[in-house]
């Protein structure tokens, strides 16, 4: 079922009702604006990979992948019922989270007709008790009724592979490994390995040898590291 968040993003990108839910061939497109087809994807980018690849053969496409940077959890006593509590979720997304999906989208991005857009959003998530017999709040036992957009705080747009360098603002040695990347971005090593894979496959990083069994990387000459 479509959430209020999805509807709000369609309204944000489409000028009017006629520009939303537009049929294109066998597909229904979330929005059309400025001659571009706009697909809003909250879930994994892999789920729309084939659809986007087919659309790109004839159309200019923007894929919008919102990243939730602030979430307020709104508790209700039942579905559609009274609000009984609010609290901020400790989970906060960051722009670099985009790589978690990009790794499964590299056969589509980059493409001369494609823009990948990542709006940073604040949302409210409405929940009600789940499957407990007495329908009381228990940890992890809830159903999500809706997600609502509160604000769009920033937008990252990627037209070329080199634009991805904006997601790596930390200084790195001239030659570095994924440990250096993990430390600079304050993330886990496996996340840094995923990022390095994406940036090497798109030509932003190049492999620069090994230190033992550890791969070493450098920025490619055509990329200027973000200050």
ZIDA-V89940 format. One record per residue. N is the residue number from 1. NEAR is the number of other C-alpha atoms within 8 Angstrom. Layout:
n = [N,N]
near = [NEAR,NEAR]
This chain:
n = [1,2,3,4,5,6,7,8,9,10,11,12,13,14,15,16,17,18,19,20,21,22,23,24,25,26,27,28,29,30,31,32,33,34,35,36,37,38,39,40,41,42,43,44,45,46,47,48,49,50,51,52,53,54,55,56,57,58,59,60,61,62,63,64,65,66,67,68,69,70,71,72,73,74,75,76,77,78,79,80,81,82,83,84,85,86,87,88,89,90,91,92,93,94,95,96,97,98,99,100,101,102,103,104,105,106,107,108,109,110,111,112,113,114,115,116,117,118,119,120,121,122,123,124,125,126,127,128,129,130,131,132,133,134,135,136,137,138,139,140,141,142,143,144,145,146,147,148,149,150,151,152,153,154,155,156,157,158,159,160,161,162,163,164,165,166,167,168,169,170,171,172,173,174,175,176,177,178,179,180,181,182,183,184,185,186,187,188,189,190,191,192,193,194,195,196,197,198,199,200,201,202,203,204,205,206,207,208,209,210,211,212,213,214,215,216,217,218,219,220,221,222,223,224,225,226,227]
near = [2,5,9,10,10,9,9,10,9,12,10,7,10,12,8,7,6,6,11,13,9,11,8,7,5,5,6,9,13,12,14,14,11,4,6,10,13,14,11,12,11,6,5,8,12,9,7,9,10,8,7,10,9,8,10,11,6,6,9,11,14,12,12,12,13,12,13,12,10,12,13,11,12,13,11,15,10,9,9,6,7,7,9,8,7,9,7,8,9,4,6,9,9,8,10,7,9,10,10,9,11,10,11,8,11,11,6,9,9,11,8,6,8,13,10,12,13,13,13,14,15,13,14,12,13,12,14,14,16,10,7,9,5,4,9,8,9,8,5,4,10,12,8,9,10,9,12,11,12,8,7,10,8,7,9,9,9,10,11,9,12,9,9,11,12,8,7,10,9,8,6,9,6,6,9,12,10,12,9,10,11,13,8,9,8,6,8,7,9,6,10,13,9,11,11,10,9,12,12,11,9,10,10,15,13,10,9,9,7,8,7,4,5,7,11,13,12,11,11,9,5,6,9,7,9,8,5]
